[in-house]
Amino acid sequence: MTDDELKRLNKILRQKNTSETVANRILILKDMDANHPPVKTYKQCASDHGISEPTITNVVRKFVNEGLDATIKLKRSINSDNAQRKVDGRVEAKLLEVACGPVPKGHSRWTLRLLEA
């Protein structure tokens, strides 16, 4: 890894909005970088960061095959922005109102089937 790439990774790592997944990938890349010692083994990296060895292998493989940008970019489903909530605030409020109220006669507690009705 070049010095510029390392600076870029450190900058991303310092940002508050960096996800845990991206941060872990950056830490793996920094630990495995042969150009910037000390280089850790897979087991050392796994125990230091609480990451499994297969995850480390996958990150290193992705870096070698696809490059830095592909490694630190999260894959998102194209439908993730279009997914609609099944329950909005009004429905949730109504559900809580019913669930916190008295239990129907003949029942000892609320069940999902009772709440459905």
Backbone as a ProteinNet text record, in pm:
[ID]
protein_1_A
[PRIMARY]
MTDDELKRLNKILRQKNTSETVANRILILKDMDANHPPVKTYKQCASDHGISEPTITNVVRKFVNEGLDATIKLKRSINSDNAQRKVDGRVEAKLLEVACGPVPKGHSRWTLRLLEA
[TERTIARY]
84.8	0	90.7	51.7	132.8	108.3	197.1	182	54.8	20	-102.5	-226.6	-226.6	-340	-351.2	-237.4	-238.2	-291.5	-251.1	-302.8	-453.3	-498.2	-641.5	-719	-664.4	-731.2	-735.7	-627.2	-625.9	-727.1	-742.5	-839.5	-982	-1011	-1144	-1169.5	-1067.9	-1080.9	-1110.8	-1061	-1083.7	-1221.9	-1290	-1422.1	-1523.5	-1612.8	-1711.7	-1818	-1844.6	-1952.4	-1904.1	-1780.5	-1728.7	-1794.2	-1851.1	-1919.1	-1817.3	-1865.6	-1779.2	-1719.1	-1796.1	-1748	-1632.1	-1646	-1539.5	-1417.5	-1440.1	-1329.4	-1252.9	-1324.3	-1258.4	-1177.6	-1231.7	-1158.6	-1030.7	-1038.9	-920.7	-816.2	-858.3	-764.5	-696.7	-771.9	-714.4	-608.9	-642.4	-548	-421.7	-437.5	-320.7	-233.2	-295.5	-218.9	-147	-205.5	-148.6	-56.4	-38.9	41.3	189.5	250.2	391.2	483.2	435.7	518.2	531.4	444.4	446	445.5	563.9	573.2	524.8	491.8	502.1	381.4	407.5	302.7	258.2	128.7	74.1	33.8	23.1	-28.8	-181.2	-243.9	-389.8	-446	-383.2	-432	-416.8	-304.1	-284	-386	-408.1	-505.8	-645.9	-679.5	-812.2	-832.7	-734.5	-750.1	-745.3	-665.7	-656.6	-786.6	-855.8	-973.8	-1105	-1100.9	-1223.9	-1292	-1211.2	-1261.8	-1220	-1302	-1267	-1159.3	-1082.8	-977.4	-1032.9	-1146.8	-1202.2	-1236.6	-1281.1	-1309.5	-1181.5	-1074.5	-945.7	-901.5	-916.1	-879.7	-961.8	-1091	-1178	-1140.8	-1108.5	-1072	-940.8	-843.2	-713.7	-730.6	-809.2	-832.7	-900.9	-999	-1069.8	-974.8	-887.6	-790.8	-696.5	-648.2	-554.1	-622.5	-743.3	-812.4	-881.1	-938.5	-1022.9	-972.6	-877	-821	-880.1	-824.2	-860.7	-1004.7	-1046.4	-1181.4	-1289.7	-1274.3	-1373.9	-1374.5	-1259.3	-1249.4	-1319.6	-1306.2	-1364	-1503.7	-1556.7	-1691.9	-1790.3	-1896.5	-1998.8	-2093.7	-2131.4	-2232	-2369	-2448.6	-2585.3	-2679	-2787.8	-2889.4	-2948.6	-2975.9	-3035.2	-3175	-3236	-3371.1	-3371.5	-3254.3	-3252	-3316.1	-3302.9	-3365.5	-3514.9	-3558.4	-3698.2	-3781.9	-3716.6	-3790.8	-3884.1	-4004.8	-4102.7	-4125.8	-4145	-4173.2	-4312.1	-4325	-4455.8	-4539.5	-4471.1	-4540.7	-4487	-4576.2	-4532.6	-4562.8	-4538.5	-4554.4	-4695.1	-4793.8	-4932.9	-4972.4	-4934.1	-4968.4	-4897	-4771.1	-4696	-4759.1	-4801.1	-4865.7	-4995.6	-5075	-5200.7	-5174.7	-5072.7	-5036.2	-4995	-4915.2	-4874.1	-4992.2	-5082.5	-5201.5	-5285	-5304.5	-5383.1	-5309.5	-5178.7	-5102.3	-5088.6	-5087.8	-5075.1	-5209.9	-5315.8	-5449.8	-5487.7	-5612	-5657.9	-5665.3	-5641.7	-5644	-5789.6	-5822.8	-5961.3	-6009.4	-6139.9	-6197.7	-6167.4	-6137.7	-6109.6	-5962	-5879	-5735.8	-5655.1	-5539.4	-5456.3	-5352.1	-5321.5	-5222.4	-5244.7	-5178.7	-5187.4	-5102	-5152.6	-5074.8	-5068.3	-4980.8	-4971.4	-5101.7	-5169.5	-5296.1	-5404.4	-5402.6	-5500.3	-5468.2	-5340.6	-5302	-5328.8	-5329.4	-5357	-5498.5	-5590.5	-5732.9	-5772.5
-115.9	0	124	223.7	344.5	435	533.3	628.1	710.9	746.6	823.6	743.6	615.4	530	517.8	504.9	494.2	622.4	738.1	865.3	875.1	829.8	832.6	743.7	625	533.5	592.4	653.2	714.9	828	903.9	1013	958.5	852.1	789.6	732.5	672.5	610.3	714.7	835.3	941.8	1004.9	986.4	1046.4	980.3	1059.9	1008.2	922.6	946.6	874.6	746.7	704.5	581.7	462.5	371.2	254.9	158.3	74.6	-22.7	-119.9	-158.1	-250.6	-189.8	-66.4	0.4	20.1	57.6	76	-55.2	-165.6	-295.4	-330.7	-302.6	-331.2	-248.7	-123.2	-36.9	-87.5	-126.9	-180	-306.6	-391.1	-513.9	-477.3	-385.9	-346.8	-285.7	-204.5	-143.6	-249	-347.3	-451.8	-544.1	-565.8	-659.6	-593.3	-462.6	-389	-419.6	-481.5	-519.7	-399	-290.2	-171.9	-85.1	-107	-27.2	-120.9	-167.6	-261.1	-196.9	-271.5	-416.7	-485.7	-592	-670.3	-777.7	-790	-889.9	-1014.8	-1125	-1247.8	-1240.1	-1333.3	-1335.9	-1355.6	-1443.8	-1470.8	-1348.6	-1279.7	-1159.8	-1052.5	-1032.9	-932.4	-969.3	-1096.1	-1141.4	-1119.1	-1152.9	-1137.5	-990.7	-908.6	-766.5	-691	-725.6	-649.3	-723.7	-847.7	-924.2	-959.4	-992.7	-1024.9	-1167.3	-1240.3	-1378.3	-1381.5	-1488.9	-1504.2	-1509.7	-1577.2	-1573.4	-1431.8	-1345.6	-1207.4	-1137.5	-1161.2	-1102	-1151.2	-1280.3	-1337.3	-1273.1	-1256.7	-1197.6	-1052.4	-976	-836	-825.4	-905.6	-903.2	-946	-1051.2	-1099.1	-991.8	-925.5	-820.1	-704.4	-669.1	-562	-600	-722.2	-766.7	-773.9	-826.2	-846.9	-722.1	-640.1	-529.6	-390.3	-382.1	-252.3	-193.6	-79.9	-15.2	35.8	102.5	159.9	53.8	-57.4	-164.1	-226.6	-228.3	-290.9	-209	-78	4.1	55.3	18.1	59.6	-49.9	-10.5	-107.2	-132.1	-256.7	-289.2	-263.3	-188.4	-163.7	-215	-270.1	-315.4	-195.3	-212.8	-102.7	-69.2	-162.3	-139.7	-85.1	-66.7	-26.7	109.7	201	332.3	328.1	226.1	217.5	132.2	67	-18.8	66.4	20.1	96.1	30	113.1	62.2	1.3	-108.3	-171.8	-103.3	-42.8	23.8	166	263.3	401.2	444.5	568.7	618.3	607.3	633.4	625.5	482.8	388.1	247.9	199.4	239.1	198.2	254.7	379.5	441.1	369.4	335.7	264.2	125.8	58.6	-74.2	-66.1	33.6	50.1	83.9	164.6	201.1	77.4	-6.3	-128.3	-224.7	-244.1	-342.3	-301.1	-171.5	-124.3	-116.5	-138.2	-132.1	-263.6	-270.6	-393.5	-510.4	-627.8	-751.3	-789.6	-839.8	-880.4	-988.8	-990.9	-1091.5	-1231	-1321.3	-1459.7	-1484.2	-1381.5	-1396.6	-1342.2	-1405.4	-1361.1	-1257.1	-1252.9	-1156.6	-1132.3	-1031.1	-1001.1	-1100.1	-1145.1	-1227	-1153.6	-1198	-1135.2	-1146.2	-1259.7	-1277.6	-1183.5	-1159.1	-1064	-921.9	-889.7	-756.1	-735.4	-844.3	-834.8	-786.2	-830.9	-803.7	-662.8
0	0	0	-73.4	-82.4	38	55.6	165.6	150.7	27.9	3.6	41.4	6.5	42.7	194.4	261.7	406.5	471	419.5	470.8	450.6	334	303.8	400.4	428.3	521.4	661.8	705.8	838.5	847.8	740.3	738.3	749.5	674.7	680.6	819.6	878.1	1010	1118.2	1104.2	1203.4	1192.2	1080.9	1063.8	1155.8	1210.9	1305.9	1238.9	1111.4	1044.3	973.9	999.2	940	1008.9	929.1	987.1	1047.1	1135.9	1202	1100.4	1000.5	898.2	821.2	777.8	703.5	793.2	918.9	1012.6	1031.5	1045.3	1060.4	936.6	819.8	696.4	689	729.6	727.9	825.7	945	1043.7	993.6	926.6	869.5	765.7	675.5	571.1	630.7	733.6	797	864.6	929.7	997.1	899.2	782.8	685.9	583.7	593.1	495.7	513.1	412.9	418.2	403.5	345.2	324.5	449.6	548.1	670.2	791.2	833.6	946.3	1075.4	1177.5	1186.7	1122.3	1052.7	987.9	1085.7	1102.4	1194.1	1117.4	1190.9	1132	1132.9	1064.5	1060.6	1201.2	1278.8	1414.6	1504.7	1492.8	1574.1	1539.6	1412.5	1367.3	1415.3	1405.3	1447.5	1597.1	1677.4	1821.9	1863.7	1795.8	1831.1	1805.5	1698.7	1657.9	1675.8	1723.9	1743.7	1613.4	1513.1	1379.6	1348.8	1275	1241.7	1133.3	1131.5	1030.9	888.2	863.6	727.5	680.8	771.6	735.2	691.6	762.9	728	590.9	567.4	437.4	326	347.6	245.2	216	319.7	300.2	222.7	260.9	191.7	46.4	23	-113.2	-198.6	-139.8	-213.5	-246.7	-154.1	-178.9	-292.8	-291.1	-394.7	-531.2	-535.5	-663.3	-717.6	-629.5	-676.1	-639.2	-547.6	-511.5	-385.5	-347.5	-222	-220.5	-326.9	-329.2	-313	-381.9	-372.2	-233.3	-167.4	-35.4	71.2	65.3	172	138.3	23.5	-14.7	26.2	94.3	134.5	18	0.4	-100.6	-40.6	-110.6	-67.4	-173.7	-130.1	-222.3	-295.3	-423.1	-499.3	-449	-378.4	-326.2	-183.7	-122.5	17.7	39.5	-54.4	-38.7	-68.4	-139.3	-179	-84.4	10.7	102.9	186.5	201.8	277.8	412.2	510.6	644.1	646.1	716.5	727.9	835	931.3	1040.1	1049.5	1041.9	1059.2	1202.9	1233.8	1370.2	1424.1	1338.3	1384	1418.9	1334.8	1359.6	1485.6	1502.2	1620.7	1747.8	1743.5	1859.2	1894.4	1793.7	1816	1876.1	1825	1875	2021.7	2057.5	2197.1	2286.7	2235.2	2312.2	2343.8	2246.2	2265.1	2357.1	2335.2	2412.5	2558.7	2586.1	2724.1	2795.2	2721.1	2778.8	2844.1	2888.4	2955	2857	2910.8	2831	2805.5	2686.3	2657.9	2754.3	2775.6	2864.6	2811.3	2904.1	2867.3	2835.1	2845.5	2817.3	2934.7	2957.5	3070.1	3026.8	2896.8	2847.7	2699	2646.1	2503.6	2425.2	2313	2219.7	2085.7	1999.4	1867.7	1789.9	1804.1	1732.6	1783.9	1913.9	1968.2	1919.8	1912.8	1866.3	1718	1640.2	1496.5	1470.9	1553.6	1529.8	1554.2
[MASK]
+++++++++++++++++++++++++++++++++++++++++++++++++++++++++++++++++++++++++++++++++++++++++++++++++++++++++++++++++++++

